[in-house]
Each structure stands twice: as structure tokens, then as C-alpha cells.
Amino acid sequence: MNDTINIGVLAHVDAGKTTLTEQILYQAGVIEEAGSVDQGSTITDSLDMERRRGITIKAAAVSFMLGDLKVNVIDTPGHADFISEVEHSLGVLDGVILVVSAVEGVQAQTRVLMQTLKEHGIPVISLSIKLIGWVRISFGCGT
């Protein structure tokens, strides 16, 4: 039995990947307060350029334990310019949270990511965020 799971957080730019990652860490009790992208205080955006621009440039992994299970969450860039960071992450992922902003909706990058995940057979949870009062989650598999 594998005691480690690798979960990627993928989406188009500004969909809320890093904010979601911060909330996962907060809800899991890893951090006492969720950081803010706008304030440059997130765990995964550690490069100076990321903090200044408010974007993820380099994929970053954070780990924590849930009972006997080690969970690695990989926060990935959304800009197409940094797609190689996402591609490098695909080989280690057991599953993906594909974030879709309810404000911007499905973008071209979202479609490219979903097609790539299907091709790699990576299970996907689609998560709509930036909604007032509720979150919509749909489950699917890239196969």
C-alpha cells in the first residue's frame, strides 16, 4: 500500500489555485492562517517575482500528514508561458483538482489542461470557485 498521495492543483491564470492551496493547508491544520496572494504571504509562491506579480511561476509542493497518509499538494502556474512547470508535474500526480473560476468561466487553458489530463489518465476533481456562499464540486476521471 502506498502511504503517499500527490495531488496537483491546476487551472488557468488567476482562477484561484494558490488561494485554494492555502485553504487546504489551513483546513488541514498545517498553517495557522491562510496566506494571501495579493499580500504576497502564501506558502507556495516563494519567489520574489511571484510575490511581486501575484502569480505562480514555479510549481511548488507542500506536504502534510493526514493520519498515516502523507499528502503532497503541488500548486502549479496558470500562465501558458509556464506550462512546462505543469507538464513536469504530471508524471508524479495521483490526481488533480482542476479549478474553474465561476467569474471567468472555462478558459482555453482549462480545455488544454483537461485534454492533457485525459491523455495521461489522471483522475480529476473539477472545482468551481469564486462563488458566493457555495462551491460546486464535480468528480471525473481523465480516462
Secondary structure, DSSP 8 states (H G I E B T S, - for coil): ---EEEEEEEESTTSSHHHHHHHHHHHTTSSSS---TTTT--SS--SHHHHHHTS--S-EEEEEEETTEEEEEEE---SGGGHHHHHHHHTT-SEEEEEEETTT-S-HHHHHHHHHHHHHT--EEEEEES-SS--EEEEE---
